[in-house]
Amino acid sequence: MFWMYMLRCADGSFYLGHTDDIERRLDQHHAGQHPCYTRDRRPVELVFSQEFPTREEALVAERQIKGWSRAKKQALTEGDWSRISRLARGKHRHER
């Protein structure tokens, strides 16, 4: 199994990634051992994750959500599917 995950960084930004071992990857992010965007933006908080049967599916989901607006990502962290739908249709595009 593979995971697509989203972290909220200390500066309020979001980071998306995928992995086959979410606990190990989160430990790496928390310790600053994963050489990426989060290293200088700790602490980080896991705000969303979803399991997928293949790495390819997890990567497709990661890339899709990376292209979303900040408002849409925030709605995902809140589980607000109706807001995600509205934002996807282009209404309230500047919603924060």
PyMOL CGO cylinders between C-alpha atoms (Angstrom):
from pymol import cmd
from pymol.cgo import CYLINDER

trace = [
    CYLINDER, 0.00, 0.00, 0.00, 1.02, 3.57, -0.65, 0.3, 1, 1, 1, 1, 1, 1,
    CYLINDER, 1.02, 3.57, -0.65, 0.02, 6.86, 0.89, 0.3, 1, 1, 1, 1, 1, 1,
    CYLINDER, 0.02, 6.86, 0.89, -0.51, 10.35, -0.47, 0.3, 1, 1, 1, 1, 1, 1,
    CYLINDER, -0.51, 10.35, -0.47, -0.23, 12.84, 2.37, 0.3, 1, 1, 1, 1, 1, 1,
    CYLINDER, -0.23, 12.84, 2.37, -0.46, 16.55, 3.07, 0.3, 1, 1, 1, 1, 1, 1,
    CYLINDER, -0.46, 16.55, 3.07, 1.40, 18.39, 5.81, 0.3, 1, 1, 1, 1, 1, 1,
    CYLINDER, 1.40, 18.39, 5.81, 0.82, 21.88, 7.18, 0.3, 1, 1, 1, 1, 1, 1,
    CYLINDER, 0.82, 21.88, 7.18, 4.17, 23.52, 7.83, 0.3, 1, 1, 1, 1, 1, 1,
    CYLINDER, 4.17, 23.52, 7.83, 4.99, 25.96, 10.62, 0.3, 1, 1, 1, 1, 1, 1,
    CYLINDER, 4.99, 25.96, 10.62, 4.71, 28.86, 8.15, 0.3, 1, 1, 1, 1, 1, 1,
    CYLINDER, 4.71, 28.86, 8.15, 1.16, 27.77, 7.21, 0.3, 1, 1, 1, 1, 1, 1,
    CYLINDER, 1.16, 27.77, 7.21, 2.10, 26.40, 3.80, 0.3, 1, 1, 1, 1, 1, 1,
    CYLINDER, 2.10, 26.40, 3.80, 1.15, 22.93, 2.62, 0.3, 1, 1, 1, 1, 1, 1,
    CYLINDER, 1.15, 22.93, 2.62, 3.47, 20.14, 1.50, 0.3, 1, 1, 1, 1, 1, 1,
    CYLINDER, 3.47, 20.14, 1.50, 2.26, 17.08, -0.42, 0.3, 1, 1, 1, 1, 1, 1,
    CYLINDER, 2.26, 17.08, -0.42, 4.09, 13.81, -0.85, 0.3, 1, 1, 1, 1, 1, 1,
    CYLINDER, 4.09, 13.81, -0.85, 3.65, 10.09, -1.25, 0.3, 1, 1, 1, 1, 1, 1,
    CYLINDER, 3.65, 10.09, -1.25, 5.28, 7.09, 0.40, 0.3, 1, 1, 1, 1, 1, 1,
    CYLINDER, 5.28, 7.09, 0.40, 4.95, 3.39, 1.10, 0.3, 1, 1, 1, 1, 1, 1,
    CYLINDER, 4.95, 3.39, 1.10, 5.62, 3.89, 4.83, 0.3, 1, 1, 1, 1, 1, 1,
    CYLINDER, 5.62, 3.89, 4.83, 3.79, 6.91, 6.19, 0.3, 1, 1, 1, 1, 1, 1,
    CYLINDER, 3.79, 6.91, 6.19, 4.98, 6.56, 9.80, 0.3, 1, 1, 1, 1, 1, 1,
    CYLINDER, 4.98, 6.56, 9.80, 8.65, 6.43, 8.75, 0.3, 1, 1, 1, 1, 1, 1,
    CYLINDER, 8.65, 6.43, 8.75, 8.20, 9.36, 6.37, 0.3, 1, 1, 1, 1, 1, 1,
    CYLINDER, 8.20, 9.36, 6.37, 6.47, 11.48, 9.03, 0.3, 1, 1, 1, 1, 1, 1,
    CYLINDER, 6.47, 11.48, 9.03, 9.29, 10.71, 11.46, 0.3, 1, 1, 1, 1, 1, 1,
    CYLINDER, 9.29, 10.71, 11.46, 11.76, 11.86, 8.78, 0.3, 1, 1, 1, 1, 1, 1,
    CYLINDER, 11.76, 11.86, 8.78, 9.84, 15.11, 8.24, 0.3, 1, 1, 1, 1, 1, 1,
    CYLINDER, 9.84, 15.11, 8.24, 9.63, 15.78, 11.99, 0.3, 1, 1, 1, 1, 1, 1,
    CYLINDER, 9.63, 15.78, 11.99, 13.36, 15.15, 12.45, 0.3, 1, 1, 1, 1, 1, 1,
    CYLINDER, 13.36, 15.15, 12.45, 14.36, 17.22, 9.42, 0.3, 1, 1, 1, 1, 1, 1,
    CYLINDER, 14.36, 17.22, 9.42, 15.90, 14.12, 7.82, 0.3, 1, 1, 1, 1, 1, 1,
    CYLINDER, 15.90, 14.12, 7.82, 13.86, 14.28, 4.63, 0.3, 1, 1, 1, 1, 1, 1,
    CYLINDER, 13.86, 14.28, 4.63, 15.75, 16.73, 2.38, 0.3, 1, 1, 1, 1, 1, 1,
    CYLINDER, 15.75, 16.73, 2.38, 12.86, 18.71, 1.01, 0.3, 1, 1, 1, 1, 1, 1,
    CYLINDER, 12.86, 18.71, 1.01, 10.64, 21.75, 1.42, 0.3, 1, 1, 1, 1, 1, 1,
    CYLINDER, 10.64, 21.75, 1.42, 9.71, 20.89, 5.03, 0.3, 1, 1, 1, 1, 1, 1,
    CYLINDER, 9.71, 20.89, 5.03, 13.22, 20.80, 6.47, 0.3, 1, 1, 1, 1, 1, 1,
    CYLINDER, 13.22, 20.80, 6.47, 13.25, 24.54, 7.23, 0.3, 1, 1, 1, 1, 1, 1,
    CYLINDER, 13.25, 24.54, 7.23, 9.52, 24.80, 7.90, 0.3, 1, 1, 1, 1, 1, 1,
    CYLINDER, 9.52, 24.80, 7.90, 9.18, 22.59, 10.96, 0.3, 1, 1, 1, 1, 1, 1,
    CYLINDER, 9.18, 22.59, 10.96, 7.28, 21.66, 12.93, 0.3, 1, 1, 1, 1, 1, 1,
    CYLINDER, 7.28, 21.66, 12.93, 4.91, 20.02, 10.48, 0.3, 1, 1, 1, 1, 1, 1,
    CYLINDER, 4.91, 20.02, 10.48, 1.48, 18.52, 11.07, 0.3, 1, 1, 1, 1, 1, 1,
    CYLINDER, 1.48, 18.52, 11.07, -0.20, 15.75, 9.09, 0.3, 1, 1, 1, 1, 1, 1,
    CYLINDER, -0.20, 15.75, 9.09, -3.52, 17.24, 7.97, 0.3, 1, 1, 1, 1, 1, 1,
    CYLINDER, -3.52, 17.24, 7.97, -4.64, 14.73, 5.33, 0.3, 1, 1, 1, 1, 1, 1,
    CYLINDER, -4.64, 14.73, 5.33, -3.70, 11.29, 4.07, 0.3, 1, 1, 1, 1, 1, 1,
    CYLINDER, -3.70, 11.29, 4.07, -5.21, 8.73, 1.75, 0.3, 1, 1, 1, 1, 1, 1,
    CYLINDER, -5.21, 8.73, 1.75, -4.17, 5.15, 1.05, 0.3, 1, 1, 1, 1, 1, 1,
    CYLINDER, -4.17, 5.15, 1.05, -3.79, 3.79, -2.50, 0.3, 1, 1, 1, 1, 1, 1,
    CYLINDER, -3.79, 3.79, -2.50, -3.08, 0.30, -3.84, 0.3, 1, 1, 1, 1, 1, 1,
    CYLINDER, -3.08, 0.30, -3.84, -0.21, 1.46, -6.10, 0.3, 1, 1, 1, 1, 1, 1,
    CYLINDER, -0.21, 1.46, -6.10, 2.53, 4.08, -6.07, 0.3, 1, 1, 1, 1, 1, 1,
    CYLINDER, 2.53, 4.08, -6.07, 1.28, 5.40, -9.42, 0.3, 1, 1, 1, 1, 1, 1,
    CYLINDER, 1.28, 5.40, -9.42, -2.19, 6.11, -8.02, 0.3, 1, 1, 1, 1, 1, 1,
    CYLINDER, -2.19, 6.11, -8.02, -0.71, 7.88, -4.97, 0.3, 1, 1, 1, 1, 1, 1,
    CYLINDER, -0.71, 7.88, -4.97, 1.51, 9.97, -7.25, 0.3, 1, 1, 1, 1, 1, 1,
    CYLINDER, 1.51, 9.97, -7.25, -1.42, 10.91, -9.52, 0.3, 1, 1, 1, 1, 1, 1,
    CYLINDER, -1.42, 10.91, -9.52, -3.41, 12.08, -6.47, 0.3, 1, 1, 1, 1, 1, 1,
    CYLINDER, -3.41, 12.08, -6.47, -0.41, 14.03, -5.14, 0.3, 1, 1, 1, 1, 1, 1,
    CYLINDER, -0.41, 14.03, -5.14, 0.09, 15.82, -8.46, 0.3, 1, 1, 1, 1, 1, 1,
    CYLINDER, 0.09, 15.82, -8.46, -3.61, 16.58, -8.79, 0.3, 1, 1, 1, 1, 1, 1,
    CYLINDER, -3.61, 16.58, -8.79, -3.90, 18.13, -5.34, 0.3, 1, 1, 1, 1, 1, 1,
    CYLINDER, -3.90, 18.13, -5.34, -0.61, 20.04, -5.74, 0.3, 1, 1, 1, 1, 1, 1,
    CYLINDER, -0.61, 20.04, -5.74, -2.37, 21.91, -8.56, 0.3, 1, 1, 1, 1, 1, 1,
    CYLINDER, -2.37, 21.91, -8.56, -5.27, 22.95, -6.35, 0.3, 1, 1, 1, 1, 1, 1,
    CYLINDER, -5.27, 22.95, -6.35, -5.70, 26.41, -4.88, 0.3, 1, 1, 1, 1, 1, 1,
    CYLINDER, -5.70, 26.41, -4.88, -4.82, 27.02, -1.24, 0.3, 1, 1, 1, 1, 1, 1,
    CYLINDER, -4.82, 27.02, -1.24, -8.55, 27.39, -0.47, 0.3, 1, 1, 1, 1, 1, 1,
    CYLINDER, -8.55, 27.39, -0.47, -9.31, 24.01, -2.01, 0.3, 1, 1, 1, 1, 1, 1,
    CYLINDER, -9.31, 24.01, -2.01, -6.44, 22.35, -0.09, 0.3, 1, 1, 1, 1, 1, 1,
    CYLINDER, -6.44, 22.35, -0.09, -7.73, 23.93, 3.13, 0.3, 1, 1, 1, 1, 1, 1,
    CYLINDER, -7.73, 23.93, 3.13, -11.22, 22.60, 2.42, 0.3, 1, 1, 1, 1, 1, 1,
    CYLINDER, -11.22, 22.60, 2.42, -9.71, 19.13, 1.95, 0.3, 1, 1, 1, 1, 1, 1,
    CYLINDER, -9.71, 19.13, 1.95, -8.04, 19.32, 5.38, 0.3, 1, 1, 1, 1, 1, 1,
    CYLINDER, -8.04, 19.32, 5.38, -11.44, 20.17, 6.86, 0.3, 1, 1, 1, 1, 1, 1,
    CYLINDER, -11.44, 20.17, 6.86, -13.24, 17.41, 4.94, 0.3, 1, 1, 1, 1, 1, 1,
    CYLINDER, -13.24, 17.41, 4.94, -15.52, 20.04, 3.39, 0.3, 1, 1, 1, 1, 1, 1,
    CYLINDER, -15.52, 20.04, 3.39, -16.44, 18.22, 0.19, 0.3, 1, 1, 1, 1, 1, 1,
    CYLINDER, -16.44, 18.22, 0.19, -19.20, 20.66, -0.79, 0.3, 1, 1, 1, 1, 1, 1,
    CYLINDER, -19.20, 20.66, -0.79, -16.70, 23.55, -0.65, 0.3, 1, 1, 1, 1, 1, 1,
    CYLINDER, -16.70, 23.55, -0.65, -14.20, 21.54, -2.70, 0.3, 1, 1, 1, 1, 1, 1,
    CYLINDER, -14.20, 21.54, -2.70, -16.93, 20.96, -5.28, 0.3, 1, 1, 1, 1, 1, 1,
    CYLINDER, -16.93, 20.96, -5.28, -17.85, 24.66, -5.39, 0.3, 1, 1, 1, 1, 1, 1,
    CYLINDER, -17.85, 24.66, -5.39, -14.21, 25.66, -5.77, 0.3, 1, 1, 1, 1, 1, 1,
    CYLINDER, -14.21, 25.66, -5.77, -13.71, 23.07, -8.51, 0.3, 1, 1, 1, 1, 1, 1,
    CYLINDER, -13.71, 23.07, -8.51, -16.54, 24.64, -10.50, 0.3, 1, 1, 1, 1, 1, 1,
    CYLINDER, -16.54, 24.64, -10.50, -14.81, 28.01, -10.34, 0.3, 1, 1, 1, 1, 1, 1,
    CYLINDER, -14.81, 28.01, -10.34, -17.21, 29.73, -7.94, 0.3, 1, 1, 1, 1, 1, 1,
    CYLINDER, -17.21, 29.73, -7.94, -15.59, 31.58, -5.06, 0.3, 1, 1, 1, 1, 1, 1,
    CYLINDER, -15.59, 31.58, -5.06, -12.19, 31.21, -6.73, 0.3, 1, 1, 1, 1, 1, 1,
    CYLINDER, -12.19, 31.21, -6.73, -10.73, 33.86, -4.47, 0.3, 1, 1, 1, 1, 1, 1,
    CYLINDER, -10.73, 33.86, -4.47, -12.13, 32.30, -1.31, 0.3, 1, 1, 1, 1, 1, 1,
    CYLINDER, -12.13, 32.30, -1.31, -9.56, 31.93, 1.44, 0.3, 1, 1, 1, 1, 1, 1,
]
cmd.load_cgo(trace, "trace")
